[in-house]
Amino acid sequence: MKNLVSDLRSARGWSQTELAERLQVSRQTVSSIENGRYDPTLPLAFAIARLFGLTIEEIFQP
């Protein structure tokens, strides 16, 4: 699954660690999502969307 997490994070000047702390997940989880190795759970996808003020569909594409 493609996503814009890395672009959105970088645009805010956040490190992967900072994003992970905001989402209460590990930095490795953020890295795996950004690299397309891990599809987030639905609650995590909602948390990511809420944090960036976007919809899940705007961030994640099949």
VOMI-41222 format. One line per 2 residues: number of its first residue (from 1); their letters; for each residue x, y, z of C-alpha. Coordinates in nm, 4 decimals. Layout:
BEGIN
NUM) a) X,Y,Z ~ ...
This chain:
BEGIN
1) mk) 0.0000,0.0000,0.0000 ~ 0.1356,0.3408,-0.0968
3) nl) 0.1125,0.6252,0.1506 ~ 0.2116,0.9861,0.2089
5) vs) 0.3223,0.9460,0.5706 ~ 0.6870,1.0267,0.5013
7) dl) 0.5983,1.3378,0.2986 ~ 0.3501,1.4594,0.5582
9) rs) 0.5958,1.3990,0.8417 ~ 0.8802,1.5742,0.6608
11) ar) 0.6610,1.8726,0.5741 ~ 0.6089,1.9282,0.9469
13) gw) 0.9773,1.8869,1.0253 ~ 0.9177,1.5829,1.2441
15) sq) 1.1584,1.2935,1.2763 ~ 1.0313,0.9376,1.2675
17) te) 1.0854,0.9286,1.6440 ~ 0.8717,1.2400,1.6958
19) la) 0.5900,1.0979,1.4844 ~ 0.6135,0.7662,1.6675
21) er) 0.5814,0.9438,2.0023 ~ 0.2761,1.1374,1.8829
23) lq) 0.1153,0.8113,1.7654 ~ 0.2352,0.6080,2.0651
25) vs) 0.4070,0.3485,1.8463 ~ 0.7700,0.2559,1.7913
27) rq) 0.9969,0.4353,1.5470 ~ 1.0332,0.1019,1.3677
29) tv) 0.6570,0.0950,1.3109 ~ 0.6690,0.4400,1.1520
31) ss) 0.9621,0.3355,0.9341 ~ 0.7845,0.0178,0.8234
33) ie) 0.4663,0.2091,0.7357 ~ 0.6612,0.4703,0.5402
35) ng) 0.8478,0.2019,0.3457 ~ 0.5325,0.0039,0.2677
37) ry) 0.6445,-0.3009,0.4644 ~ 0.3593,-0.2715,0.7148
39) dp) -0.0037,-0.1713,0.6672 ~ -0.1276,0.0001,0.9826
41) tl) -0.4209,-0.1320,1.1774 ~ -0.7444,0.0569,1.1262
43) pl) -0.7195,0.2383,1.4632 ~ -0.3619,0.3432,1.3797
45) af) -0.4647,0.4580,1.0311 ~ -0.7392,0.6711,1.1888
47) ai) -0.4870,0.8147,1.4380 ~ -0.2480,0.9039,1.1549
49) ar) -0.5269,1.0682,0.9556 ~ -0.6503,1.2615,1.2586
51) lf) -0.2972,1.3803,1.3414 ~ -0.2438,1.5178,0.9907
53) gl) -0.6007,1.6498,0.9534 ~ -0.6712,1.4354,0.6471
55) ti) -0.8840,1.1330,0.5636 ~ -0.7406,0.7831,0.5524
57) ee) -0.8068,0.7784,0.1772 ~ -0.5994,1.0934,0.1297
59) if) -0.2985,0.9337,0.3018 ~ -0.3200,0.5667,0.1994
61) qp) -0.3730,0.4338,-0.1533 ~ -0.3964,0.0650,-0.2528
